[in-house]
Amino acid sequence: MTLSPAGWLERPPEAAPALAWPGGMLTRAGLAERIARLAGAVEAALSPDAPLAVVSASRVELVIGVLAGAWSGRPVLPLEPGRPDLAALLAVCGVGAAVTDHAAVLPAGLARIAPDAAAAPRAAATPAATALLVPTSGTTGAARVAMLPATALAAQAAASAQRLPALGPRDRWLVCLPMTSIGGLAALWRCMAAGACLAVLERFDAGAALVLMAERASHASVVPAMLDPLLEAGAPPPTLRCLLAGGGPLSAAAAGRAVAAGWPLWTGWGMTETASHVAAGPVDSGWREGQAGRALPGMRIAAEPDSGRLRVAGPALMSGYAAPGLAPGAGLEADGSFLTGDLGEVDRDGTVRLRGRADDAIVTGGVNVDPATVEAALAACPGAGETAVCGLADPRWGQRLVALYTGNAPVGTLEAWARDHLPSPQRPRRYLRVASLPRNAMGKLVRRDLPALAGVGPS
C-alpha cells in the first residue's frame, strides 16, 4: 500500500480543511491546486524521477513543497536553510533543483524554484518508490540521510492508526515539531491515510498551540520539553485525544504533571530510520519512566542478548542510508532489520523499556557510565534545571564526568544530592552552570557539543 496527496486531497468535501496554521488555512481543493501548480514548475525544472529538495525556514512552505514533490512522483529531501551540512546532504542525494526562497544559500548550479511558482497544473504521478530522504538527527556525529520508501511510510501510518486513538476525516493533527523531522513528516502521512487536516506551528509557542488545539485538534505531536509550557498556558481542549510525546526521554515528573492536569498523554519510541515511532502506549497510573509502550502491529522489537541494543524489524524501515545515485546504502543488517543505538529490554507483555544509548557511554576508571542515568538523577535535585553529563579526557581515569546544569542550585547542593543518589563511579567530578544546553530543532540534546561547552563554561 502507498499513500499519495491526490488520494487525500481529492476526497470530498473539497471545502474541508487540509492544512492549517495560525492565521491561515487551505482547503483540500485549495491545497491540491497549489501543489499541482508547484509540481508543474518542478516538472519543468527537473528530469523525471530526479530528487527534489525543499529548503525553507517556513514549516508551511515545507509541507507544500514536500507534497508537490510527492505529487510529481519523485523523492523529496526537506531541509532547513541554516544547516552547515546542507551542501553535503544535497550532493549525496543527487538533488538537481530545490524549492526555496531567495534567502537560502545553495550550491552553485542548483536550480531554484520559488515556493509560489505556478506553472500549468500537473496531474498526479505514481508515487516514487523512495518517497522521502530524511537526514538523521546527528546528535552524536555527522547526519546521514535515511531513504524512506513510500511503503514504509504507509505501513507506519497504518500500524500507528491501530495503536493510537482514532484519527478520522473530521480531525486535525497538530505538529509542534519541525517539518524536516520524521516526527512531523510521519504525521503528514497519517493525515493522508485518515483524510484528516494537518495543523502546523512555524515555531513552538504554547499559547498558539492551544489556539490550534481548540480548533478541533484531536492529536498533537510534541517533544517532552514542551509539556511544562503547555501546562502553564492552559488546560487541554476537550477534542484532544492524544498528546504524543517523543523524540527524547520522558521524565516521570513531567509525565506526572501532565497526566494530573488532564492531558491525554501518550509516549512513542522510534527514529528516522524506522519512519517515526515503532512502539507507543498511553501514559497512565501504571506507567514508569523509560516505558515506550508496545511494538506497533507488524513491527518486531527485541534486545540483543549481549549488548542490550534494541533491534527493529518490520515493514516501516528505511531501505538504507543514501549513497550517490540513491542506491540502497548501508544501515540495515543482512536480514533486513535495523540495529538501533538504544539500549533496552522487552517485557513479556511486549512493553519496550529504554535504558539509554549504547553509543553515549562514558568510560571512567574502567566503568561504563550511561549519562542518561546520571542526568535523570541530577534533574530530580531541586533547583538543578535541565542537566547534561559528558566525559572530558583525564590522564588518570580516562574520562572524568562533568555535569552541566541550567538551574540556580549551588554546586554544593548538587554534589550532596549526587552523594545521596548515585554510586561513586556515576558522580560527576565537576559541575558547571550554563545558560542553556545545546539542542537540535527536535529538542534533542546534541551531545557532541557538550565537551566544548564544559571546557569553557563558568565555574
Secondary structure, DSSP 8 states (H G I E B T S, - for coil): ----HHHHHTSS-TTSEEEEETTEEEEHHHHHHHHHHHHHHHHHHS-TT--EEEE-S-HHHHHHHHHHHHHTT--EEEE-TT-TTHHHHHHHTT--EEEE-TTS---TT-EEE-TT---S--------SEEEEEE---SSS---EEEEEHHHHHHHHHHHHHHSS---TT-EEEE-S-TTSHHHHHHHHHHHHHT-EEEE-SS--HHHHHHHHTTTEEEEEE-GGGHHHHHHH----TT--EEEE-SS---HHHHHHHHHTT--EEEEEEEGGGTEEEEEEE--TT--TTEEEEE-TT-EEEE-TTT-EEEEESSS--SEE--GGG---S-S-TTS-EEEEEEEEE-TT-EEEEEEEGGG-EEETTEEE-HHHHHHHHHTSTT--SEEEEEEEETTTEEEEEEEE-S---HHHHHHHHHHHS-GGGS-SEEEE-S---B-TTS-B-GGGHHHHHHHS--
